[in-house]
């Protein structure tokens, strides 16, 4: 899994299927993933932009996640997701996400 900082470096890390993208980021100290609520889907501080090649595999946000993205994310894009709501699966091997320059 690769995390790309805004205008900065890429960090590629290993992930396991028991994790969410957010927990992988937190465990590896990825800058820009604040994860203020700890993955309880009550903030949007783990907002990421899923790259085009993975958006269909990741799937769309659920209703609650969609509301959080609408209310809390300044730069919402087609691939916007909360990293806490993306479970790591074998189909996501090689997933790349971009991290916005600011989290809410």
PyMOL commands that set and color helices and strands:
alter all, ss='L'
color gray80, all
select helices_A, chain A and resi 21-27+52-58+63-72+83-85+90-92
alter helices_A, ss='H'
color red, helices_A
select strands_A, chain A and resi 2-4+10-12+47-50+80-82+96-99
alter strands_A, ss='S'
color yellow, strands_A
deselect
rebuild
show_as cartoon
